[in-house]
Amino acid sequence: MKESTDTEQRIARLERSLGRHRAGLMAMGVIAIGLAVAGFAPTRDVTPDVIDAHALRIVDAAGKPRILIGAPPPADGRERKDAQTASIVVLDANGKDRVILGEEPEPHLAGKSYPRVAAGYGLVLHDRDGSERGAMSWLDNGRGVVALDRSGGDAVALIVNEQSGFAGLTVNYANPLGKYAEGVRIGTKGDTAWLSLEDRADGERARLAVEGAEPPKLIARPAGAPPAS
């Protein structure tokens, strides 16, 4: 009887030992499979250096879109729908464009868009109605401009024009939209530096110029007289 009991105890101990060995082998197998998968699977950084995305929309506490980033940015929540360029757009609480940084859309004035003289990139400012009121741009036609606008168009502009060779400052009279009247032009072109004053009707009325080593020249003309030469 005692011998039978000892045999049963030895068998029970062997079974427990085999169970532990099986569990250990299974754990080692799982680890091996995991290492194998990790070795063949593509790795992915937790914090990647590059994030690829088509667009990003940042909203305020009320859920209204306020900053749009994209190529082009999302249009939802933006009042203007025809300005889909690769850019960063800052909106006011009413969805009107206030700042655009990047590829410039067509100028938007009094609710209507107009053709830009050339495509360009830069920073565009808008008033509370969403009308363009200033910009710092480099255009594809070789013209660099830093401008502030009246409601009817250009008011003051710093210009570099690679086509004409002009670099300087222009100041315009206040006019209805689309009608420009230049009042003051200061700049250089080639070896000439000059200051020009114009009236609305007759154009240039006075000019002070220096050309190379020549003496300074002052030209003035009364209203209605032929243009100054």
Secondary structure, 3 states (H helix, E strand, C coil): CHHHHHHHHHHHHHHHHHHHHHHHHHHHHHHHHHHHHHHHCCCCCCCCCCCCCCEEEEECCCCCEEEEEECCCCCCCCCCCCCCCCEEEEECCCCCEEEEEEECCCCEECCEECCCCCCEEEEEEECCCCCEEEEEEEECCCEEEEEEEECCEEEEEEEEECCCCCEEEEEECCCCCCCCCEEEEEEEECCEEEEEEEECCCEEEEEEEEECCCCCEEEECCCCCCCCC
